[in-house]
C-alpha cells in the first residue's frame, strides 16, 4: 500500500480500466544476457530451461498488488514484485534496484571513434548504452554531467551539432554512445534523410546495445516526435529508459512544472505499453538523478554481461 500511494501521488496515474483493450505494444526493459544470445548460443555450455520457467510462471497466480507493481514499476531481473520495498526504488524514478546493481562510478572515459554507418562502429563486443533525444533536449550536457568532465560530448548553442555515431569508452569496459539528435537539426536535406536510415540501422543491428536512454525534455509539454520515437523503439523490442532532462526548470508563466509535464507524458505512454518502461528525473545543472541513473545502468549492464 505504501508503494502504491507513493507512485500514485508522484504521477497521479489512473488505474487501468478492467474493460480497456490490452495495449498493442510491449517493451523489453532489459536485454537477454550475452551468454544466452543467439550469436553465442552454440558455444554456451549452459542452456536455460526457458519453457520450464515460463510454465512455472504461468501456474503461479498474480496478486493485484504484484500486477500493479509490474505495470507501474520497472522490476529488474532477480527481483519478484512481492519483494519490492520502498527503499529499493530509486528517488525520482520508477526503477527498482536489484541484485545485479554494482559498481557505478566512472573513473575514466575516452573518445574512441565517430562512425557515419552502423557497420563501422566498434566491434569488440563491449556493452553499450545509446543516448538519444531531440536536438535541443540537453543530450551533450547530460553526457558531460554523467562523466563529470566538460566537453567530453560537444555542447553547442546550435541544435543538431552531433551528426555521427560517437563512441566513448567508459572504464575500459563499456560504451556510452552519443547519437545524432532528431527534430530540429540544422543539417542539409541529405543529412536529414540519412539520419533515419543509419540510426535505425544501428538500433536494429547492434547486438551489444544494452539499452537506449531516450531523453525527454521535462520543461515542455509532451512532444509527438518523442512519443513516435518511443513507440518505434517499443515496436522493435528495443529496451529503453526514459531520462527526463531539465527537471530543475521552474514553471513558466503559462506553462506547467516539470513533474506535471512528466505526468502528462506518462499517461500518453500508458496508452501503448502494457508495462511501463523505466524512467528517471535528471538535471545536468544540479546533478539530480546522476548517481541513480548510473546505478540503473550498472544493473542492466551486469545482467547483460553475465
Secondary structure, DSSP 8 states (H G I E B T S, - for coil): -HHHHHHHHHH------TTS---SB----S---GGGSGGGGGG-S----HHHHHHHHHHS---HHHHHHHHHSB--TT--GGG--GGGB-TTBSBB--TT--------EEEEEEESSGGGS--S---EEEEEEBTTS-HHHHHHHHHT-TTSS---SSTT---SEEEEEETTTEEEEE---BSS----HHHHHHHHHHHHHHHHH-TTEEEEEEEEETTS---HHHHHHHHHHHHTT--EEEEEE-TT----SSS--HHHHHHHHHHHHTTTBSS--EEEE--TTT-TTHHHHHHHHHHHHHHHT-
